[in-house]
Amino acid sequence: MSHSPTELTLKESHIGSGKAFLELDNALEQHNKSTPGIRMMRLVCCAIVYLIFLVFASSVSAQNARDIVRRADSRMRGSTSEAMISIRIVRPSYSREMVMKSWSKGNDLALILITSPAKEKGTIFLKRKKEVWNWLPSIERTIKLPPSMMSQSWMGTDFTNDDLVREASIVEDYEHSLLGEEVLDYGECYKIQLLPKKEAAVVWGKVILWIDKKDYLMLRAEYFDEDGKLINTMIGSDVKKLGDRLIPARMEMIPAEKPGNKTILLYSTLKFDKPIEDSFFSTQNMQKVQ
């Protein structure tokens, strides 16, 4: 029995699984037997449906990947955060430690205060939107850091200045795509690729994140330069409840080409969503923070 073109309908729910393409293809194949010239229409219609399916799938994947990254980033920030952190810098022949306090509010405001050792005590880093300042008590001066310094080592660690003060946003400054899923020690993870937007001034040429599917914890990150060369790998572990949520309380940053080198960051306390005035994050306040 032949069908008129108006009878060649699609079920909307089939689009995501690709059934619509097969349904249209089979219907047009039957119609082809009784209608001359239908072959060309069949090819054109199938091509159109296929292109729509590809665009739709790509858009959904990108949106889902961005949302996953946003949720993971938000988990570590809250509306505000206040933390006590210890850092151990490991080298083949020595290691050293420092302790710091950090505060943040949203994506635009952050402040870090070094509390030990005595040599660095009182050093402060302040971020306001895309601008970063450094207060050096030894010379009693506030220095504005240029964007070119964001890729440099932070206080002699394997973290960059951008890693700690987060001038760049992993949500807003990158395009996101879901590469697949992998199982790490903590469980199943989304594997997501981040490529910088054309207008974004960022440190990395590519970032790959592993975010667990259950709690949206960022458990692994690989950082690549503009040539696609792996520079650093960050590993999150010791997942436990700090404040009101689960987070990786231990972060290790491991440089790819420096055997025996790594920096370990440990959260000892972490509070979320405690009110902090914007005026706290000001150059005028840097010398007063304790």
N, C-alpha and C positions, 0 to 999 in steps of 0.2 A: 504494500500500500504506500503510495507516494504522499509526501507532506508538502504543504506550502511553506514558503519562507517564514511566515508569521508563526508557524507552529514550532519553529526551531528555537525553543526557549531554554534559558539557563537558570539553574537554581543558584541564588546568591551565596548560599552556604557552601557551595562547592568551590568557590574561587580559591580559598586558602589552601585546599588540598590538591588542586590541579584537575579535579574531576570535570570542571566546566569545559576545559580544553578537550578532554576525551569525549565528553557528551556531544559537543559541537562537531567534533571530527567524525564520530560515528553517524550522527544524523545526516551530515552533509554527504557522507559516503553512500548512504542509502538513496539520498536525493539525486546523486550523480548518475545513478543507473537509468533514470527516466527523464532527465532534463539536460539537453545539450548545453555545453559551455559552462556547466556548473563547476567544473574543475578549477577554473581560475578564481571563481568566487570562494570556493572552499579554501584555497590556498591563502587568499587575502584575509578572509575572516579568521582563519586559524592563526595567521601571523599577528593580526591585531590583538586577539585574545592573549596570545603568548607574550607579546610586549607589555600589555596591561598587567599581566600576572607578574612579570619580572619587576616592573616598576613598583607595583604594590608590595611585593615581597621584600624588595630592597628598602622601601620606605619604612615598613613595619620593623624590619631587622635593625635599621639605624636608630629608630625611635626607641625600641626596646633596649638596645645597647646603651644609649644615652641615659635612659631612666635607671638602668642598673648601676651605672657609674655614679649618677646623682645620688641614689640611695646609699651607696657605700660611702661616698664623700660626706654626706649629711650625717651618717652614723658617727663619724669621727669628730664632727664639729658641733652638732646641736645648734641652737640659736646662739648660744655662747658656750665657751668652755674655759676651764681653769685647771691647769695640770702642774704636777711636780714630776720632773723627768731627770733620770740620770743617764749619762752617756759614757760609754767606754770605747776608747779608740785603741784598736789592736794593731800592732806592727810586729814584724818578725823578731825584732830585738827588744821591744819594750811595749808597754801599754800605759795609758793615762786616763783619768776620769774627770768628769765635770758634772755639775748639777745645775739645773735651771728651772725656772718657773715660766709658764707660758699662759697667755690669755688670748682668746679670740672672740670675735663677734661677727657672725655671718661670714661672707667670703671676702670682705673688704678690709677688715680691721684685725690686726694681730700684734702682739708684743711679747718679746722674749727677754728675760732677765737672767744673766749668769750669776749664780750665788756662790759657786766654788769651782776651781781652787782660787786662792787669794789673788793670784796674778791676774786672773780674768774677772774677778768678782766686780759686779756693778756694770759690766758691759751690757748694753741693751740694743736690741733690734726692734724697730717699729715699722709696721706696714700699714699704709692707708691707701686703699685701692691699688693703683699700680706703682705707687711710690714707696721707697724703702729708705729708712734712716738708721744710722748706727751711732750710738753714744759711747764714746771712749773715755772712761773716767781718768785714765792715766794722763791724758792731755786736755781733759775737760772740753772736748769738742764734739759737736754733732756733725756727722758726715752723711750726705745724701749719696746713696749707692746708685751708680748708673746701671742701666739694663745689662751692659756688657759684663758686669760682675756677678750676675745671677747664676752663671754656670760654674763659678769658681767655688773652691772648697769652703765650707762653712766652719770656721774656727778650727781648721786643721783636721776635720773629720772627712769621712767619705761621702757625706751628704753635701749637696750643693746649697748655696744660699737660697735658691728657689725651692728646694725640698723643704727647708725649715720655715721660711717666711711665706712661701706659697704666693709669689707674685703672679704666677700663671695659674689659671683654673683648669683642672682636668675635665670639668663639665663644659665650660663656656669657650675655651680656647682650642678645642680639638673636635674633629669629626670622629664618630664612634662606629665601629662595625663589629658584629658578633662573629668570631672565628669558629666557635664550636664550644664544646664542653670537655673538661678534663677532671680527673680525680686527684686531689692532693691529700695529704695526711688528714686534714680536718673533714674532708668530704668532697662532694661534687661541686665543681666550680664552673662559672661562665668564663670563657677566655675571650677577651675583648681587645681589639686593636684601636689605638688612638693615633690619629694623624693630625698635625697642626693645621688650623685654618690659615688661609693665605695671608690674612691681615694680622694674625696673632704673633706677638713677639714672645716666643717660648724658647726654652733651653734645648728641648729634645726634638729630634727628627721623627721619632716614633716611640710609642710606649705600648707595651702589652701588659694587660692586667688579668689576674685571676681573682675572681670575686665569688665567694661561696654562695650557693643557691638558697640556702636556708636562712642565714642571718645577714647576708650582704656584707661580709667581712672581706676587706682587701688583704689577701693572703700572700700574694706574690706580684711583683712588678719588675719588668725588664725595660731598661732605658737605652735607647739607641741614638747615635748621632745622625747627622743629616745624610751620611753615606751608608746608613743601615748597619753600622758596626755596634755591637753590644758594648756598652760602657759600664753600667752598673746593674746589679740585681738586688732587689729588696725582698726579704722574706719575713712574713709576719707569723708569729707563733705565740704560745702561752696564752691562749684565749681564755679570758675570765671576765667576770663582771666588775666593772669600775664605773662609779656613778650609778646610773640606772640602766646600763646596757652592757652587752658583751662586746669586747674589743680584743684585738691582738695586743697584749701588753708588752710584747717584745718585738722589736723591729731590727733586723740586721741588714745593713747595706754593704754589699760585697763588690768591689771593683773587679772587672773581668780580667784585666791584665796586670794585676798586682798581687801575686800569690802571697798568702799569709796576712794580707791586709783586710780589715773589716771594721765597721763601726756598729756598736750595739746600743740601741736606744730602749730604755726601760721606763714604762709609766709606773710610778708608785702610787699616785693619787690622780683622780680625774673627776671633775664635777661639770655637769652640763646644765645649761638653761638658767644659770644664776644671773640676775640683772647686772649689767655693766654699762655705765654711761659712755657715750661716744667720746666725751672729753678725756676719758682715761687714756685713749689711744691718740695722744697728741705729743708733738715735740716739746711743748712746754712741760708736760708731765713726766718726760723720760727721766729726768734727774731725781724725781721724787719717789719713783716706784721702788718698793722694797719687797 
